[in-house]
């Protein structure tokens, strides 16, 4: 899988992990340089979280 820059936020509202996803946090607080939808669904996580 290609490495995604850490400052890309996610605005996927359906992902079951949206409340624990760092991409959602930076999208909401305005620090993301770009916003995308990463494919999380209401049934599963998207698996594209920013790793510490």
C-alpha positions as CSV (number, residue, x, y, z in Angstrom):
1,X,0.0,0.0,0.0
2,X,1.3,3.4,-0.9
3,X,2.3,5.7,2.0
4,X,-0.2,8.5,2.5
5,X,1.1,11.8,3.9
6,X,0.1,12.4,7.6
7,X,-1.6,15.7,6.9
8,X,-4.4,14.4,4.7
9,X,-7.7,14.4,6.6
10,X,-10.7,12.2,6.1
11,X,-14.4,13.3,5.9
12,X,-15.9,9.9,5.7
13,X,-19.1,10.0,7.9
14,X,-20.0,6.3,7.6
15,X,-16.8,4.7,8.9
16,X,-17.4,2.9,12.2
17,X,-13.9,4.0,13.4
18,X,-14.5,7.7,12.5
19,X,-14.5,8.8,16.1
20,X,-11.1,7.2,16.8
21,X,-9.4,8.1,13.5
22,X,-6.7,10.7,13.5
23,X,-7.6,11.7,10.0
24,X,-11.1,12.7,11.1
25,X,-9.5,14.7,14.0
26,X,-7.2,16.8,11.7
27,X,-10.1,17.2,9.2
28,X,-12.3,18.7,11.9
29,X,-9.7,20.9,13.6
30,X,-8.5,22.4,10.3
31,X,-4.9,21.2,10.4
32,X,-5.3,18.9,7.4
33,X,-3.8,20.3,4.2
34,X,-6.1,18.2,2.1
35,X,-9.4,16.4,2.8
36,X,-10.3,13.1,1.2
37,X,-12.7,10.2,1.7
38,X,-10.7,7.0,2.6
39,X,-13.4,4.4,2.1
40,X,-14.4,3.4,5.6
41,X,-17.8,1.9,5.8
42,X,-20.6,1.6,8.4
43,X,-19.6,-2.1,8.8
44,X,-15.8,-1.9,8.9
45,X,-12.9,0.4,9.5
46,X,-11.0,1.7,6.4
47,X,-7.7,0.6,7.9
48,X,-5.9,3.8,6.8
49,X,-5.2,5.4,10.1
50,X,-2.1,7.5,10.8
51,X,0.3,5.3,12.7
52,X,2.3,6.8,15.6
